């Protein structure tokens, strides 16, 4: 590294890690988007912070916690995070949907979660199955090119409910505001444990 320069704080993501995360989350988001009963059971588990119930629901879509690919799972009553194993120095790379901590407690909204799942599926599919697109997303994150990330995300996420796009913790944070809730919900991926 040249003298006087600092490493990007968002450098801890790679194309293979981003693609694995997206590929593994697609069946889950499809089930949330297309199966109200499953989505309602998911919401109940999040509100109660019932990790065991949520892990059972993840298993139904092929996400085994823990496994070779999945390191752990967490919920806090207002959201959830699936943490994927990644090579060092990343170690864990998480994906989830949540509210801003401190805004409320034991709240999650099935209608909003389903709408977010429908909205992000084209983005996750592009990351998972279009290597050039995934490379551009990772480049935008690592280099801090928010404008590029905006263009990439908005090319796939078409809803007007998408209000904010941010780069943080070697990932992205998408803020959605739907009429069904007074809260902004965030779909995000990030290096976990930093």
RODO-2510 file (C-alpha; in nm, 4 decimals, decimal comma):
residues 194
     n   res          X          Y          Z
     1     x     0,0000     0,0000     0,0000
     2     x     0,1355     0,3404    -0,0912
     3     x     0,2373     0,5736     0,1878
     4     x    -0,0447     0,8046     0,2914
     5     x    -0,3230     0,5764     0,1675
     6     x    -0,5554     0,3687     0,3772
     7     x    -0,7207     0,0405     0,2958
     8     x    -1,0888     0,0502     0,2142
     9     x    -1,2980    -0,0443     0,5183
    10     x    -1,5252    -0,2252     0,2712
    11     x    -1,2564    -0,4475     0,1204
    12     x    -1,3706    -0,7667     0,2942
    13     x    -1,5953    -0,9067     0,0258
    14     x    -1,5140    -1,1166    -0,2772
    15     x    -1,7090    -1,2177    -0,5843
    16     x    -1,7256    -1,5875    -0,4815
    17     x    -1,8511    -1,4975    -0,1316
    18     x    -2,1123    -1,2540    -0,2652
    19     x    -2,2332    -1,5071    -0,5240
    20     x    -2,2551    -1,7890    -0,2672
    21     x    -2,4595    -1,5711    -0,0319
    22     x    -2,6991    -1,4702    -0,3096
    23     x    -2,7336    -1,8231    -0,4484
    24     x    -2,8107    -1,9727    -0,1075
    25     x    -3,0654    -1,7014    -0,0167
    26     x    -3,2692    -1,7252    -0,3395
    27     x    -3,4790    -2,0303    -0,2341
    28     x    -3,5567    -1,8626     0,0987
    29     x    -3,6663    -1,5348    -0,0597
    30     x    -3,8719    -1,7288    -0,3173
    31     x    -4,0528    -1,9139    -0,0384
    32     x    -4,1155    -1,5918     0,1562
    33     x    -4,2460    -1,4171    -0,1576
    34     x    -4,4675    -1,7025    -0,2761
    35     x    -4,5931    -1,8769     0,0376
    36     x    -4,7918    -1,6638     0,2827
    37     x    -4,8170    -1,9421     0,5444
    38     x    -4,4396    -1,9891     0,5458
    39     x    -4,3871    -1,6110     0,5627
    40     x    -4,6309    -1,5797     0,8538
    41     x    -4,4523    -1,8592     1,0414
    42     x    -4,1245    -1,6773     0,9740
    43     x    -4,2631    -1,3508     1,1129
    44     x    -4,3874    -1,5273     1,4272
    45     x    -4,0415    -1,6778     1,4800
    46     x    -3,8678    -1,3426     1,4346
    47     x    -4,1029    -1,1622     1,6748
    48     x    -4,0443    -1,4279     1,9421
    49     x    -3,6715    -1,4453     1,8592
    50     x    -3,7259    -1,8218     1,8303
    51     x    -3,4016    -1,9356     1,6688
    52     x    -3,5009    -2,3037     1,6727
    53     x    -3,8275    -2,2417     1,4844
    54     x    -3,6508    -2,0229     1,2289
    55     x    -3,3707    -2,2753     1,1764
    56     x    -3,6383    -2,5407     1,1074
    57     x    -3,7966    -2,3093     0,8492
    58     x    -3,4575    -2,2463     0,6876
    59     x    -3,4028    -2,6215     0,6623
    60     x    -3,7226    -2,6445     0,4533
    61     x    -3,5523    -2,4338     0,1838
    62     x    -3,2201    -2,6171     0,1995
    63     x    -3,0315    -2,3911     0,4393
    64     x    -2,8832    -2,6129     0,7098
    65     x    -2,7535    -2,4291     1,0175
    66     x    -2,4711    -2,4965     1,0864
    67     x    -2,3179    -2,6573     0,7782
    68     x    -2,0112    -2,6314     0,5584
    69     x    -2,1541    -2,3180     0,3915
    70     x    -2,3624    -2,1702     0,6743
    71     x    -2,1811    -2,0698     0,9911
    72     x    -2,4684    -1,9503     1,2064
    73     x    -2,8042    -1,7792     1,2260
    74     x    -2,9254    -1,4970     1,4494
    75     x    -3,2484    -1,3142     1,5236
    76     x    -3,3195    -1,0227     1,7543
    77     x    -3,6991    -0,9822     1,7510
    78     x    -3,6885    -0,7223     1,4701
    79     x    -3,4946    -0,9091     1,2030
    80     x    -3,2684    -1,1995     1,1168
    81     x    -2,9253    -1,2783     0,9745
    82     x    -2,7954    -1,5893     0,7988
    83     x    -2,4166    -1,5987     0,8326
    84     x    -2,2207    -1,7775     0,5616
    85     x    -1,8723    -1,9172     0,6133
    86     x    -1,6076    -1,7398     0,4084
    87     x    -1,2300    -1,7557     0,3780
    88     x    -1,0183    -1,5407     0,6075
    89     x    -1,0126    -1,2450     0,6556
    90     x    -1,3879    -1,2328     0,5851
    91     x    -1,4756    -1,5381     0,8016
    92     x    -1,8533    -1,4741     0,8133
    93     x    -2,0639    -1,2914     0,5555
    94     x    -2,4235    -1,2274     0,6559
    95     x    -2,7502    -1,1594     0,4780
    96     x    -3,0811    -1,0620     0,6310
    97     x    -3,3710    -0,8253     0,6711
    98     x    -3,4203    -0,6116     0,9795
    99     x    -3,5345    -0,2839     1,1249
   100     x    -3,2929    -0,0234     1,2568
   101     x    -3,1943    -0,1315     1,6099
   102     x    -3,3573     0,0858     1,8743
   103     x    -3,6673     0,1729     1,6697
   104     x    -3,8974    -0,0868     1,8263
   105     x    -3,9019    -0,4314     1,9857
   106     x    -4,0538    -0,7653     1,8823
   107     x    -4,1902    -0,6307     1,5545
   108     x    -4,1743    -0,7779     1,2061
   109     x    -4,4229    -0,7423     0,9210
   110     x    -4,5139    -1,0314     0,6907
   111     x    -4,6544    -0,8117     0,4134
   112     x    -4,3436    -0,5936     0,4032
   113     x    -4,1067    -0,8898     0,4242
   114     x    -4,2817    -1,0600     0,1316
   115     x    -4,2674    -0,7395    -0,0731
   116     x    -3,8954    -0,6999    -0,0016
   117     x    -3,8320    -1,0626    -0,0975
   118     x    -4,0108    -1,0100    -0,4303
   119     x    -3,8184    -0,6868    -0,4873
   120     x    -3,4692    -0,8236    -0,4188
   121     x    -3,5006    -1,1579    -0,5979
   122     x    -3,3934    -1,0149    -0,9379
   123     x    -3,0892    -0,8568    -0,7708
   124     x    -2,9903    -1,1778    -0,5925
   125     x    -3,0400    -1,3803    -0,9120
   126     x    -2,8167    -1,1400    -1,1044
   127     x    -2,5465    -1,1590    -0,8361
   128     x    -2,5694    -1,5388    -0,8201
   129     x    -2,5871    -1,6209    -1,1896
   130     x    -2,4277    -1,3285    -1,3758
   131     x    -2,0567    -1,3238    -1,2842
   132     x    -1,9912    -0,9876    -1,4523
   133     x    -2,2790    -0,8265    -1,2620
   134     x    -2,1527    -0,9754    -0,9336
   135     x    -1,8029    -0,8467    -1,0076
   136     x    -1,9392    -0,4960    -1,0652
   137     x    -2,1360    -0,5049    -0,7380
   138     x    -1,8271    -0,6145    -0,5460
   139     x    -1,6143    -0,3509    -0,7210
   140     x    -1,8659    -0,0806    -0,6269
   141     x    -1,8576    -0,1916    -0,2624
   142     x    -1,4800    -0,2314    -0,2348
   143     x    -1,4020     0,0997    -0,4063
   144     x    -1,6845     0,2899    -0,2358
   145     x    -1,8502     0,3813    -0,5660
   146     x    -2,2003     0,4427    -0,4355
   147     x    -2,3230     0,5839    -0,7658
   148     x    -2,2250     0,2614    -0,9449
   149     x    -2,3973     0,0553    -0,6762
   150     x    -2,7119     0,2695    -0,7168
   151     x    -2,7174     0,2022    -1,0915
   152     x    -2,6631    -0,1719    -1,0451
   153     x    -2,9206    -0,2147    -0,7677
   154     x    -3,1860    -0,0001    -0,9332
   155     x    -3,1420    -0,1908    -1,2598
   156     x    -3,2793    -0,4966    -1,0763
   157     x    -3,4876    -0,3640    -0,7837
   158     x    -3,7754    -0,1800    -0,9507
   159     x    -4,0017    -0,0880    -0,6576
   160     x    -4,0539     0,2741    -0,5568
   161     x    -4,0433     0,1501    -0,1962
   162     x    -3,6629     0,1282    -0,2235
   163     x    -3,5649     0,4539    -0,0534
   164     x    -3,1965     0,4186     0,0310
   165     x    -2,8914     0,2326    -0,0955
   166     x    -2,5775     0,2372     0,1184
   167     x    -2,2372     0,0723     0,1268
   168     x    -2,1380    -0,0515     0,4703
   169     x    -1,9376    -0,3252     0,6382
   170     x    -1,8172    -0,4689     0,3054
   171     x    -2,1731    -0,5008     0,1775
   172     x    -2,4889    -0,3130     0,0958
   173     x    -2,7878    -0,1906     0,2906
   174     x    -3,1149    -0,1333     0,1056
   175     x    -3,3831     0,0658     0,2890
   176     x    -3,7464    -0,0063     0,1999
   177     x    -4,0506     0,1909     0,3151
   178     x    -4,3897     0,0340     0,2428
   179     x    -4,7328     0,1674     0,3379
   180     x    -4,8018    -0,1519     0,5362
   181     x    -4,5632    -0,0383     0,8131
   182     x    -4,4493     0,2884     0,9666
   183     x    -4,0951     0,1501     0,9866
   184     x    -3,8177     0,1365     0,7288
   185     x    -3,6968    -0,2198     0,6727
   186     x    -3,3420    -0,2963     0,5615
   187     x    -3,2291    -0,5815     0,3421
   188     x    -2,8565    -0,6113     0,3839
   189     x    -2,5466    -0,8158     0,3366
   190     x    -2,2264    -0,7475     0,5271
   191     x    -1,9128    -0,8867     0,6824
   192     x    -2,0372    -1,0180     1,0142
   193     x    -1,8511    -0,9802     1,3400
   194     x    -1,6659    -0,6574     1,2632
***
